[in-house]
């Protein structure tokens, strides 16, 4: 058996001390919520500290891109919501590497999305650039069978003139880029891709 000494009641914190500690913890949590969480996640900055720290802009980008992605998800063609006949009826097979170049023009306020079809684990290199301005973008993927509320992102940003890199597909399905022209003049987006995907097309 363990020898333990029960602390004297005088050594225990009083109810007033416990209440005070709880209030201090709540105040600290509230301060973090107002100065960090709300600005960085939702773009809400009641104290102005988030903008000083650069968090408010990050939250505004997240909320704006989430709204745009939700709006464009509703407008996507319905055939993207069902597994393709090819994917459902044929076993996995080797896909040859290919390279493509796409060019689209976006009027002020217009959005567009280009997606390619690939199996899980495929590495796809890409680069896109904007002529005439800058755009907001959201790089994401959708599985062959969509689930309501599902979202898988590879990266997003605001007021960008271009990006380049590589994505490794997280699942069988479509993967691509959504852009929105928030400027007051038309812009041209040029996208170049390379990898073992089966097709690439504009869906919005």
Wavefront OBJ file of the C-alpha trace (Angstrom):
o trace
v 0.000 0.000 0.000
v 1.092 3.545 -0.687
v 1.677 5.907 2.156
v 0.002 9.167 1.336
v -0.714 12.153 3.424
v -4.100 13.768 3.038
v -3.590 17.535 2.660
v -4.944 19.719 5.373
v -8.142 21.516 4.444
v -6.346 24.823 4.922
v -4.027 23.925 2.030
v -6.882 23.471 -0.441
v -7.999 26.430 -2.608
v -11.042 28.237 -1.349
v -14.226 28.609 -3.375
v -13.351 32.253 -4.000
v -9.925 31.274 -5.368
v -11.471 28.643 -7.645
v -14.025 31.132 -8.972
v -11.291 33.707 -9.549
v -9.114 31.184 -11.421
v -12.062 30.150 -13.552
v -12.885 33.761 -14.409
v -9.257 34.453 -15.346
v -9.217 31.394 -17.618
v -12.494 32.442 -19.252
v -11.204 35.969 -19.797
v -8.036 34.597 -21.395
v -10.026 32.320 -23.683
v -12.325 35.198 -24.598
v -9.377 37.418 -25.433
v -7.898 34.752 -27.720
v -11.281 34.255 -29.362
v -11.697 37.965 -30.115
v -8.111 38.776 -31.101
v -7.017 35.564 -32.875
v -9.757 33.040 -33.697
v -12.470 35.355 -35.040
v -10.114 37.418 -37.272
v -8.135 34.444 -38.651
v -11.095 32.087 -39.226
v -14.041 34.390 -39.992
v -12.564 37.814 -40.834
v -14.328 39.362 -37.815
v -12.074 41.852 -36.019
v -13.935 43.771 -33.271
v -10.737 44.990 -31.568
v -8.587 45.803 -34.606
v -5.789 43.597 -33.288
v -6.364 40.978 -35.986
v -5.664 43.458 -38.786
v -2.495 44.640 -37.059
v -1.325 41.025 -36.768
v -2.307 40.220 -40.356
v -4.968 37.703 -39.279
v -8.074 39.503 -40.517
v -7.092 39.343 -44.183
v -6.472 35.599 -43.845
v -9.956 35.120 -42.362
v -11.553 37.242 -45.091
v -9.848 35.113 -47.747
v -11.108 31.898 -46.124
v -14.698 33.140 -45.902
v -14.741 34.589 -49.418
v -13.311 31.469 -51.027
v -15.658 29.246 -49.027
v -18.650 31.262 -50.274
v -17.427 31.140 -53.862
v -16.726 27.408 -53.725
v -20.170 26.738 -52.243
v -21.872 28.851 -54.912
v -20.015 27.185 -57.751
v -20.570 23.694 -56.354
v -24.297 24.246 -56.841
v -23.756 25.292 -60.459
v -21.469 22.396 -61.420
v -22.819 19.985 -64.041
v -24.758 17.123 -62.490
v -22.728 14.412 -64.239
v -19.850 15.244 -61.904
v -21.971 14.008 -59.003
v -21.982 10.409 -60.279
v -19.111 7.979 -60.843
v -18.164 7.758 -64.477
v -19.020 4.622 -66.456
v -15.329 4.118 -67.172
v -14.360 4.341 -63.499
v -17.173 2.004 -62.398
v -16.744 -0.702 -65.016
v -13.023 -0.969 -65.738
v -10.208 -2.075 -63.421
v -7.247 0.207 -62.701
v -4.877 0.455 -65.632
v -1.744 2.375 -66.492
v -2.345 5.919 -67.741
v 0.238 7.549 -69.979
v 1.715 10.906 -69.084
v 0.337 13.855 -71.000
v 0.711 17.619 -71.079
v -1.978 20.222 -71.752
v -2.316 23.960 -72.057
v -5.583 25.777 -71.377
v -6.377 29.465 -71.720
v -9.495 31.184 -70.416
v -10.680 34.791 -70.270
v -12.554 36.042 -67.212
v -14.661 39.180 -67.233
v -14.853 41.282 -64.048
v -16.575 39.251 -61.322
v -16.592 36.051 -63.417
v -15.430 32.673 -62.092
v -14.149 29.582 -63.889
v -13.010 26.089 -62.968
v -10.814 23.581 -64.803
v -10.580 19.992 -63.581
v -8.680 16.911 -64.627
v -9.509 13.268 -63.882
v -6.913 11.083 -62.174
v -6.595 8.117 -59.871
v -5.294 8.328 -56.306
v -1.587 8.949 -55.819
v -0.861 10.593 -59.176
v 1.637 13.462 -59.165
v 0.540 16.345 -61.379
v 2.787 19.313 -62.064
v 1.166 22.601 -63.007
v 1.708 26.285 -63.535
v -0.797 29.043 -64.206
v -0.378 32.742 -64.761
v -2.657 35.748 -65.064
v -2.373 38.415 -67.728
v -4.056 41.765 -67.122
v -4.622 41.545 -63.369
v -4.921 39.159 -60.425
v -7.423 36.552 -59.275
v -8.581 34.638 -56.208
v -8.013 30.904 -56.496
v -8.917 27.626 -54.816
v -7.140 24.379 -55.764
v -9.189 21.377 -54.641
v -10.407 17.888 -55.500
v -13.677 15.952 -55.601
v -13.931 12.151 -55.229
v -15.622 10.074 -57.932
v -18.692 9.751 -55.703
v -19.334 13.078 -54.028
v -20.452 13.442 -50.431
v -22.487 16.418 -49.256
v -20.319 18.912 -47.424
v -17.055 17.205 -48.438
v -14.103 19.460 -49.259
v -10.448 18.621 -49.907
v -8.183 21.555 -50.664
v -4.661 21.693 -52.039
v -4.236 25.457 -51.585
v -6.002 28.786 -51.972
v -5.176 32.466 -52.104
v -6.277 35.969 -52.957
v -5.099 38.566 -55.493
v -2.604 36.167 -57.081
v -0.930 36.601 -60.468
v 0.071 32.936 -60.735
v 1.119 29.701 -59.061
v 3.213 26.672 -59.924
v 4.020 23.395 -58.235
v 2.727 19.842 -57.982
v -0.196 18.084 -56.343
v -0.457 14.405 -55.439
v -4.064 13.324 -55.878
v -5.653 12.244 -52.608
v -8.295 9.966 -54.162
v -9.816 8.776 -57.434
v -11.760 11.677 -58.887
v -11.389 15.158 -60.330
v -8.812 17.706 -59.233
v -8.359 21.252 -60.384
v -8.472 24.989 -59.999
v -11.203 27.543 -59.431
v -10.508 31.202 -60.174
v -12.537 34.371 -59.587
v -11.708 37.706 -61.206
v -12.328 40.386 -58.579
v -10.771 43.207 -60.602
v -12.562 45.762 -62.766
v -11.153 44.534 -66.073
v -10.928 41.250 -67.941
v -7.987 38.925 -67.332
v -6.525 35.933 -69.186
v -5.481 32.813 -67.271
v -3.057 30.363 -68.875
v -2.813 26.912 -67.277
v -0.218 24.254 -68.119
v -0.413 20.742 -66.653
v 1.547 17.514 -66.924
v 0.944 14.062 -65.439
v -0.839 10.708 -65.731
v -4.430 11.955 -65.905
v -7.114 10.891 -68.340
v -8.763 14.168 -69.347
v -8.918 17.862 -68.549
v -11.792 20.259 -69.156
v -13.516 23.408 -68.015
v -16.535 22.570 -65.842
v -17.665 26.095 -64.845
l 1 2 3 4 5 6 7 8 9 10 11 12 13 14 15 16 17 18 19 20 21 22 23 24 25 26 27 28 29 30 31 32 33 34 35 36 37 38 39 40 41 42 43 44 45 46 47 48 49 50 51 52 53 54 55 56 57 58 59 60 61 62 63 64 65 66 67 68 69 70 71 72 73 74 75 76 77 78 79 80 81 82 83 84 85 86 87 88 89 90 91 92 93 94 95 96 97 98 99 100 101 102 103 104 105 106 107 108 109 110 111 112 113 114 115 116 117 118 119 120 121 122 123 124 125 126 127 128 129 130 131 132 133 134 135 136 137 138 139 140 141 142 143 144 145 146 147 148 149 150 151 152 153 154 155 156 157 158 159 160 161 162 163 164 165 166 167 168 169 170 171 172 173 174 175 176 177 178 179 180 181 182 183 184 185 186 187 188 189 190 191 192 193 194 195 196 197 198 199 200 201 202 203 204
